[in-house]
Amino acid sequence: MSKLWPQAIAAPRLRLFACSVLLVASCIVPARADDAIVDVHALPRAEGAVEDTSRPDRYRVVYRLPMPPAATNAATQQVLSADGWVRYIRPLEERNPTLNYKKGKQGLSAYVTGSGGRMDQSEVSYSPQRIYANVPFPDGATEIVFDETRPYLSCIVATPLDATMAFFAREMTALGWQKLTAETAARWPNADLGETAPNGVRAFFGHDDSDGYRRQNPVMLTLARRDDGKIKVEIRVAPFALPAQLEAGDDRAGLPMPKPAKSSQSLGSATSPARQAKGAIIAELPAVLAFYRSELQGRGFRIEAAAPGTPDDVTLKVASAEETGTLKLSRQYDLTMVELSMRATEAALAARAKAKKDADDKFMADAAAMAKQVIAADEVRRAQQAGAMSDAPVKALAGNPAPIALPETAEAVEFDGSQGRLEFKSTSSVKALAGFFRSTLKATGYREAPTVIDNPTMARLEFSAKGKSVAFTIMQMGPKVNVTADGSALIAAAKPAAAAQAASQQAKDAPPLEADPSSALPVPKERSATSMATSKAPGFDTPVRLELEASVPADLNAVLAFYRAELTKRGWQEKPEGAQTSADKARLAFTSPQGPAVLTLGRARGETSINLVQKNADAAAKAEILPKPGQAKLMLGNAGDTDAVLTINRQAVKIAAGTGSPKTPKGPLLDLPPGKYRYEIKIASRAPVSDTIELGAGDAWGLMIGPTGQALPLPLY
C-alpha cells in the first residue's frame, strides 16, 4: 500500500505538467520580422569582397575590396542596380557621397571610402534606411530626387502623360494612398483640388491609415510636359496641408528662423560686424515672407522691396538703427530657401568700438587703483611685520629630522629625504635665518656662493661642500618667514617600511572623496580650506583663467583619484606627456573644453594641497593676451607717477607713468621663452629694485609697478 500511493499521486501530476507545457507552447507566437528593413547581410556585393567580421552588427555590414574607391563605387552601383535597387538623391544633398537606394518599401544607404589609409583598397558599408513616406518610382525614371520623410519625389520619365498618370493612380493606391475628393478633403480649409497645371495635370492623394508608415499629409502629384517630350514628375505635400502661419524657432546668429526647418546654419553672432542666417523651410514662400515681415518689424527692423520679385524669388531690403542687409527668399524643390544677411553700419561699429574702449578703460582704471591700494597696503604690512620679527641670533633645533641644522624657531617642518626637500616656517627675520645657516653650514665645511637676492624681505642662499649642495629661499610671507630648501645635501634614507605601510593602509581604509556640487571647479567636500580666483580680460565678462586652491585632510593618492574621476566626468582629457607623480606630489596636464588646465598636488602639514588652474583659450585670444605656442607673455603696467624702465632678458622697456590707466589701458606686451627671469626696475631718484618672475609655457602674467619700484605680479592667463 505504501508503494502504490506515491504512484497514484504521480500520474495526475505528470498529466497536469504536460497540459501546462502545451498551454504555454500554444501561447507563443513568433515575432513578425520588420519587412520594411532590409537584411544588409544578404545584399549583393562586388566580386572579390571580403566581409569585416571583427565587429558583428545585425544592421550594418562592412566589406573590403582590393581596388580604388572610384572603381568600387561604380561596381557597387552596378550590382545593386542589377538587384532591383533604384538610386536617388535627397533634396539639398547633391554633393553627399553616400549612395541612397530604394526597393519597394525598403531603403538602403551605401558608403564607399579608402581602406586603412590606402587609396588602392576600398571599404564599403551597407546600412538599412527606413522609408517613412513611401511613393512609387516609375520604371526608367532619371534624375530622381526623393525625401523619404515628407514625402517628396522629383524625376523625369519618357512615358506619355496619360500612361504616367495611370501608373501613379495604380501604384499609389497599392501603397495605401487614396485619391482625394471634395468630401475626403473637407477637413482641410481652402483645399484646392484643381487638376489643371501649366502644360500638364495634377492629382491629390491622402494616406489616412498608417499601414506601417507614419500618418501622412495629403500630397500633390504634378505631371508637366517638357520641350523634349519627356514628363517632369513631382510629388510633394499639398500646399493647403502646410502651415499658413509659422512659429519662430531658435535664432541663428541672433536672427529669426521659422519652423519647421529641414536645415539651418549661421555665420557670426548677434554682436558680429557681419552676420548671416540660412535655412530651408518646409512651407510655402508667402507664409515664410509673412513670418519675416512680422518678426523683423517686431524687432525694430524696417523692410522694403529691393526688386520687383516673382512668386518663387523675393528680395527685400532690411535695416535697423545699427544694421543694413537683405532678405532673400527662393524656392528649391518643395522648400523655401532663406538667406538673411546683415552688416553693422559704420556709425554702429564706431559706437561699439567706443563702448568697448570705455569698458577697457574702466577695467584698467579699476585695476590700477586696486593695484595702488594693494601695493601701498602691502608695503605698510611688510614694514609692520618686519618690525615685529626678531633679528636676534637663533639656536639650533633639538630633535632635528634633517641632515643639516635647523633653527629652534622652525615650525611645521616638512622634510622629504628621498627627494632632498625641506620646508618650514619661522618667526625669526630673514636676516636672522640667513645668518643662522651661514654660520652653521660654514662650521661644517660648506662654502657659500653669492647670489643677487639678499634683502630684508627675501634672501637666496647657495652652499656646496665635497660634491654636495643645498640652496635656500627665505621669504617673508605675512607675519612669518617661509623657508624652502633643496639639494643633494638633504638626501637622506627613506622612511621605515612599517611607517610607509601604515600610511598606505590608512589611505585604503579612508572613504572615497565626494565632490562639492556648488563649486565652479571640482573640489572635495572634505576640505579644511579653499579659495577661488578669477581673471578677466579688459572689456570681457568671460573669465580667461580660473584658479582653485584648497587643502584636504586626505592621502595624495585619494585626491589624485578623485580629480581623475571628476575631471573625466566634465569632459577633460588627461595629457600623458609631462605627467609627474610621486608619494608626496603630483602634476598633471589636461585639455578641457575651454582650454588647457593643470592640476598640482602636494603634501603640507599632514594634508594634501590642491592647485587647479583652467584657462579659456578663446577668451584669451579675443582679449589679445594669448601667448604664442611654446612661449609666455608678459604685460607691463606702471601705477606710479614717474616713468619706469624695466630690464628683463636683456631688453630695456620704458613704461610711462599711468600705464594701465584709462589714457593708456594696455601696457607693453613681451613674448618670452618659458623660464625664470631676473628683472630690474629703475625709477628716477630711487634705488633700483630687483626681483625674479617665473614664466611657464602658455602663461600670461601682468607686472604692475608701484610708486616705490616694487612690482606686483598678477596671473592673467
Salt bridges, closest charged atoms under 4 A:
ASP34 OD2 - ARG130 NH2 2.54
ASP35 OD2 - LYS105 NZ 3.90
GLU51 OE2 - HIS41 ND1 3.55
GLU51 OE1 - ARG45 NH2 3.05
ASP52 OD2 - ARG64 NH2 3.36
ASP83 OD2 - LYS103 NZ 3.51
GLU93 OE1 - ARG90 NH1 3.63
ASP120 OD2 - ARG118 NH2 2.75
GLU123 OE1 - ARG64 NH2 3.23
ASP147 OD2 - ARG150 NH1 2.66
ASP147 OD2 - LYS262 NZ 3.21
GLU148 OE2 - ARG90 NE 3.02
GLU171 OE2 - ARG170 NE 3.36
GLU195 OE2 - LYS179 NZ 3.81
ASP208 OD1 - ARG187 NH2 3.52
ASP209 OD1 - HIS207 ND1 3.92
ASP228 OD2 - ARG226 NH2 2.63
GLU247 OE1 - LYS259 NZ 3.95
ASP251 OD1 - ARG299 NH2 3.01
GLU284 OE2 - ARG236 NH2 2.28
GLU284 OE2 - ARG331 NH2 3.47
GLU295 OE2 - ARG299 NH2 3.21
GLU322 OE1 - ARG352 NH2 3.79
GLU323 OE1 - ARG275 NH2 2.61
ASP334 OD1 - ARG150 NH2 2.62
ASP358 OD2 - LYS354 NZ 2.96
ASP360 OD2 - LYS356 NZ 3.08
ASP361 OD2 - LYS357 NZ 2.87
ASP366 OD2 - LYS362 NZ 3.01
ASP378 OD1 - ARG381 NH2 2.14
ASP378 OD2 - ARG382 NE 2.79
GLU411 OE1 - LYS480 NZ 2.59
GLU423 OE2 - ARG421 NE 3.33
GLU448 OE1 - ARG438 NE 2.98
ASP454 OD2 - ARG438 NH2 3.08
GLU462 OE2 - ARG460 NE 3.61
ASP486 OD2 - ARG421 NH1 3.85
GLU514 OE1 - LYS525 NZ 3.55
ASP516 OD2 - ARG527 NH2 3.03
GLU547 OE1 - ARG545 NH1 2.77
GLU566 OE2 - LYS569 NZ 3.32
GLU574 OE1 - ARG564 NE 3.09
GLU624 OE1 - LYS666 NZ 3.44
ASP643 OD2 - LYS654 NZ 3.66
ASP671 OD2 - LYS628 NZ 3.85
ASP671 OD1 - LYS633 NZ 2.72
GLU680 OE1 - LYS682 NZ 3.86
ASP699 OD1 - LYS615 NZ 2.43
